[in-house]
Amino acid sequence: MALCIDTFNTSKKNSLTMVSIDTFRKIALSFPEATEEPHFEKTSFRVKNKIFATYDDLNKRACIKLSEIDQDVFASADRTSIYPVDNKWGNQGWTIIEMSKVHKDLFVDALTTAYCEAAPKKLVEQIQPRNNERRITTNR
């Protein structure tokens, strides 16, 4: 799946403010049927029991599941704050986000994309505009 969102904005207005676990939780649980569950020493966020993100409170890092293409797109936006996990999991799209470095708007877009990668189509449709809703009509 390609990016779930239309574009992401890395403007300075939201930059350099650490994304807290409370903000992470609020965003992740705002997605349809998302749940929070323990996952070893981390907190996981799931949809239909599929993990789309985890949070490591000790290291202040998120780990999200992206497609290889989306992983490359987000990492190229800011390689100091978003980068592949440095092992075989990274080759499967698992991506680290440094919560103290990431722009909040970039984080929201990446998390939304991770959710869309894991969620069933019917749930993704609840947060994405449909093509016919975005169409501009003209009077002829």
HELIX and SHEET records of a PDB file:
HELIX    1   1 LYS A   12  ASN A   14  5                                   3    
HELIX    2   2 ILE A   21  ALA A   28  1                                   8    
HELIX    3   3 GLU A   68  ALA A   77  1                                  10    
HELIX    4   4 LYS A   88  ASN A   91  1                                   4    
HELIX    5   5 LYS A  104  ALA A  118  1                                  15    
HELIX    6   6 LYS A  121  ILE A  127  1                                   7    
HELIX    7   7 ASN A  131  ARG A  134  1                                   4    
SHEET    1   A 6 ALA A  34  HIS A  39  0                                        
SHEET    2   A 6 LYS A  42  VAL A  47 -1                                        
SHEET    3   A 6 LYS A  50  ASP A  56 -1                                        
SHEET    4   A 6 ARG A  61  LYS A  65 -1                                        
SHEET    5   A 6 TRP A  94  GLU A  98 -1                                        
SHEET    6   A 6 ILE A  82  PRO A  84 -1                                        
END                                                                             
